[in-house]
Amino acid sequence: MATAACKISFKIKYTSSVPVTKATAFYKLKSESVFTEYVIPSPIPVSEVTLVQLPEILTPGEYDLMVELAVNEVTDRQASSFQIGKCNPISCKAPSIEDVYLEENDRIVMNCSVDTENLYALQYQIATDSSFKNIVQLRVIMGSDYSPTVYVEMNDGTIPNNTRLYFRARKHCSSSELSEWSNVLDFVYQKVLYPFDAYCVSDAFKDVGPTDIAQYKASICISGSNPLMKKVSLTTSVPQKGSFIYTNGLTPEKPAKPGNLASFDASEGVSTGFNDYGIRWIRFQRDTSIIYDVNPQTGQILDVSRYTCNT
């Protein structure tokens, strides 16, 4: 027999040649004379398998327990006992995840319904597998900050496009009392990507600069027939600080970072080093003079560069 908070659970051991038709538990404080009757819900507990849980008991003390099994009009009883110590009467109910969807700027929205009574905190987990072995984000939201709509920021370029993600949550009723996990909801993380023509210089030339790569007589500023011309996609509809660069033309499109940029590399010359080192600078064909600095390891635009193209 096991106790959990103010609850008692137990298994019933019995042998019957015909199906048991009813199971009932009777319990009372040893100091009292009247039993509380609890009809165990169907299906009838399987012998030594099914865990039966009594309703929450708030009064501490030593209890008598009587379990009665019936086969039609024939009954049999077995006596036992249990102890309830001082316990927390709070019932910590699991939350429910209603839906998950992707909104503007790749921000995930999760609608999570939680009983706000005794809400100490809400914890959620996001994983790439339904067994939650590969957790990609874990967050605890304090009760004072809880809102039914939870905004999940995952637009840092670390989650590949078309990834199936799994969500679950649980309620903290205190610093030590947790609910069970909620239902699991999954959806496919499908970014909206915007295509652009751009000129890119790899990080292999970081010590040279993008506007005068003298050894190849090349520059990011040359328009028209330029070996640095690439087709890319962005996570924003206009180039800006914070945008992530993705490959364009690959299926699926991938973050523009080392290991994903083999298609950007020529066999030799100025258009090399992308797959090994990443993108260092980028200029978009629509922007005549603006060059942007890029984090080569993540493919994120950092800011407008100190380099510029003269117009």
Disulfide bonds with the S-S distance in Angstrom:
Cys6-Cys87 2.06
Cys92-Cys173 2.13
Cys221-Cys309 1.95
